[in-house]
Amino acid sequence: MTTQKPPNHPNVDWKQAPRLARWWAIDANGEAHWYCEPNVAARTDFWFAEELPAPTFGYAGDYKDSLTERPAKKAGGSMA
């Protein structure tokens, strides 16, 4: 069985994203958010991912298909 990665929304401008943002997505209410890397609370097994408001970047598809992962850093340290 092959796990297929969801297609990325090509118009997401990662230059506008917070430094720790790892994903961008639209929720069921049509609002866009940056999702940051999970944080684990000290001495617990509890974790959370910060959710910050984001532009919609013109996304018009089904919100369930909007999840877009930040591109990996390219050689030389710049983001795609």
C-alpha positions in Angstrom: 0.0 0.0 0.0 1.3 3.4 -1.0 0.7 6.5 1.2 0.0 9.4 -1.1 0.9 12.9 0.1 -1.9 15.5 -0.5 -1.2 18.0 -3.2 0.1 21.3 -2.0 -1.8 24.6 -2.7 0.7 26.3 -5.0 -0.2 29.8 -4.1 0.8 29.6 -0.4 3.5 32.2 0.1 5.8 30.8 2.8 7.6 34.1 3.0 4.5 35.3 4.9 4.5 32.4 7.3 5.7 32.5 10.9 9.2 30.9 11.3 7.9 27.8 13.0 4.9 27.3 10.7 5.0 23.8 9.3 1.5 23.6 7.6 -1.1 25.9 6.1 -4.8 24.9 5.8 -8.4 26.1 5.5 -10.9 25.0 8.1 -14.5 24.1 7.7 -15.5 27.7 8.3 -13.4 28.9 5.4 -10.7 30.5 7.6 -7.0 29.9 6.8 -4.4 29.1 9.5 -0.7 28.4 9.8 0.0 25.4 12.0 3.3 25.4 13.9 5.4 22.4 14.8 4.0 20.6 17.9 5.3 21.6 21.3 5.5 19.0 24.1 4.9 20.3 27.6 7.8 19.6 30.0 7.4 16.5 32.1 4.1 15.5 30.4 2.9 13.5 27.4 0.7 16.5 26.4 1.5 18.3 23.1 -0.2 21.1 21.1 0.4 22.8 17.8 -0.1 26.6 17.7 -2.7 27.8 15.2 -2.3 31.3 13.8 -4.5 33.2 11.3 -3.2 33.1 7.7 -4.3 34.5 4.3 -6.4 32.3 2.1 -4.1 32.8 -0.9 -7.2 32.5 -3.1 -7.9 28.8 -2.2 -11.3 27.8 -3.6 -11.3 24.0 -3.2 -12.7 21.7 -0.5 -11.2 22.6 2.8 -10.5 18.9 3.4 -8.0 19.0 0.5 -6.2 22.3 1.6 -3.5 20.9 3.9 -0.2 22.2 2.5 3.1 21.3 4.1 6.0 23.8 4.1 8.6 22.9 1.5 11.9 21.5 2.8 14.8 23.9 3.0 16.9 23.9 -0.2 20.6 23.6 -0.1 21.9 27.0 0.9 19.2 27.5 3.6 16.5 29.2 1.6 12.8 28.1 1.6 11.0 27.3 -1.6 
